[in-house]
Amino acid sequence: MRWKGRRVSTNLEDRRGGGGAKAGGISILGLIVAFVAWKFFGVDPQQAYQATKQVTAGEQVESVGLENPTPQQQEAADFVGTVLADTEDTWQAIFQEQGQNYTPPKLVLFSGVVNSRCGTAQAAMGPFYCPADQKVYIDTSFFKDMRQQMGISGEQNQTELSRQDQAGDFAQAYVIAHEVGHHVQNLLGISSQVQQARSRASQVQGNQLSVRQELQADCLAGVWAHHNQQRTQFLEQGDVQEAMDAAHKIGDDYLQKSATGQVVPDSFTHGTSAQRMQWFQTGLKSGDLNQCDTFNQPV
Ligand SMILES: [Zn+2]
């Protein structure tokens, strides 16, 4: 995948290296709120303080960039930032064609644990999109694990190409595009419709709705790839196969490995790998949003 030399998004929040941990310290505001809660509402001050810590952690001002990134860390951020910019430019153009304006999401890079408005997430849970704060959360170790699962050692093509170039870069772009697809669903009002329908549905029906929502995000990732290809010619031989492999290999087993946080991960309700590949291809070939109506046709 060709990605160097294009615009890097400014909507990237780099919280790697424990940027989120700062909120774990003593906060005067938290202590005051805890005291008030205890004094006037009879809330156990320790509990109240814990609660305020969580809230302030979710609201904290984001750090921008690592202080001393290694070349690899810088490259990883540049890559993610470039793909994010690609999604911004491409979706802006698609929305404009429909007479609409595209509001891009923020993308938070993190390591370890991260606080979102959807709750606290562990890196091991995999990437997710939080509709409440309109942010995509990606831990960089996920990409490393994904490369390992895909059997990409980085030994092949040992040239001047960067590590990112060797290592399933389009598969990573596909993961980012899938999460941005959830943001597009949010902007189009699809996410809230699904949420409403799920609240009235049985567990089984609810899971089926989730599968359709996930497959639509795959289709939207394909629509993005189609238009991004026209705009930038970024695809190289083997890239699409690479994404298909990723769709096949990153799934339930990875995401279920240690789902212990409060965030509901992008999990086993993704559909089968065959379904995922089919819908990504549908989006990629057509480049047409209307072909991505996974809710009103058999998946
Ligand atoms: Zn998803």
Residues whose N, C-alpha, C, O or C-beta is under 5 A from the ligand:
A	BS01	ZN	E214 A217 D266
